[in-house]
Amino acid sequence: MIRESEVKYVISNEIPALAINLALVDQRNDLYKCIQCLSDHTKELIREHRDLEVKQCFQTAYELMNEGTSLVKLAVVGIFINSVSRLLECSFRPDQTVRTEFLRNFGKEYHQLIYARNP
């Protein structure tokens, strides 16, 4: 079980490019800031068409969501999935591999968010 205090270290180990940014995150609200950092990085990689690195971000978020405490899971769904899905919804890339990979990992949670936005 991944606890809230461990999220920063899990992300840093899985995605070394974020280690410096995450080291600057203070203790207050660090779970949410860490997930936001992962979201922002993922969206930037999507815009740059760096699909292999995007896949690693998806795998990290998926691991946090499935192995984390209920608070970690809520943070991943509320911040990461919500943020990344909004970018993918308005993306006009002809290559759909990123969107397909996203739905493969987070389809259930994404659909719950869509229904929550549009009751």
C-alpha positions in Angstrom: 0.0 0.0 0.0 1.5 3.4 -1.1 0.9 6.0 1.6 0.4 9.7 0.9 3.9 10.5 2.2 5.5 8.0 -0.2 3.9 9.4 -3.4 6.7 11.9 -4.0 9.3 9.1 -3.8 7.4 6.7 -6.1 7.0 9.4 -8.8 10.7 10.4 -8.4 11.9 6.8 -8.8 9.6 6.1 -11.8 10.1 9.4 -13.6 13.6 10.8 -12.7 12.9 14.0 -14.8 10.5 15.1 -12.0 12.9 14.4 -9.1 14.1 18.0 -8.8 10.6 19.5 -9.1 9.3 17.1 -6.5 12.2 17.8 -4.1 10.9 21.4 -4.0 7.4 20.4 -2.9 6.9 21.1 0.8 5.1 18.9 3.2 1.9 20.9 3.2 -0.5 19.4 0.6 2.4 17.5 -0.9 0.2 14.7 -2.2 -1.8 17.0 -4.3 1.2 19.0 -5.5 3.0 15.8 -6.5 0.0 14.5 -8.5 -0.3 17.9 -10.1 3.3 17.9 -11.0 2.9 14.4 -12.6 -0.2 15.7 -14.5 1.6 18.8 -15.8 4.6 16.8 -17.0 2.3 14.2 -18.7 0.4 16.9 -20.5 3.6 18.5 -21.7 4.9 15.1 -23.0 1.6 14.6 -24.8 1.9 18.0 -26.5 5.5 17.1 -27.6 4.4 13.7 -28.9 6.7 11.8 -26.6 4.5 8.7 -26.4 6.9 6.3 -24.7 7.4 8.8 -21.8 3.7 9.4 -21.7 3.2 5.7 -21.3 5.6 5.7 -18.3 3.6 8.5 -16.7 0.4 6.6 -17.2 1.9 3.5 -15.7 3.1 5.5 -12.7 -0.3 7.0 -12.2 -2.0 3.6 -12.6 0.3 2.1 -10.0 -0.5 5.0 -7.5 -4.2 4.6 -8.1 -4.2 0.8 -7.7 -1.7 0.4 -4.9 -2.2 3.7 -3.0 -4.4 4.4 -0.1 -8.0 5.7 -0.8 -6.7 9.3 -0.5 -4.0 8.6 -3.1 -6.5 7.0 -5.4 -8.9 10.0 -5.0 -6.0 12.4 -5.8 -5.1 10.5 -8.9 -8.6 10.4 -10.1 -9.5 14.0 -9.2 -6.3 15.6 -10.4 -4.4 13.4 -12.9 -7.2 11.7 -14.7 -9.4 14.8 -14.8 -6.6 17.0 -16.0 -5.1 14.7 -18.6 -8.5 13.6 -20.0 -9.4 17.3 -20.6 -6.3 17.7 -22.8 -7.0 14.5 -24.6 -10.7 15.5 -25.2 -9.6 18.6 -27.1 -6.5 17.0 -28.8 -6.6 16.7 -32.6 -3.8 14.3 -33.1 -4.4 11.8 -35.8 -2.5 9.2 -33.9 -4.8 7.8 -31.2 -2.3 5.6 -29.4 -2.1 7.9 -26.4 -5.8 8.2 -26.0 -6.2 4.4 -26.3 -3.5 3.8 -23.7 -5.2 6.3 -21.4 -8.6 4.6 -21.7 -7.0 1.2 -21.3 -5.5 2.3 -17.9 -8.2 4.7 -16.7 -11.3 4.0 -18.7 -13.6 3.2 -15.8 -12.5 6.2 -13.7 -12.7 8.5 -16.8 -16.2 7.4 -17.6 -17.3 8.1 -14.0 -15.8 11.6 -14.3 -17.7 12.2 -17.5 -21.0 11.1 -16.0 -20.3 13.3 -12.9 -19.6 16.3 -15.1 -22.8 15.8 -17.2 -25.5 14.4 -15.0 
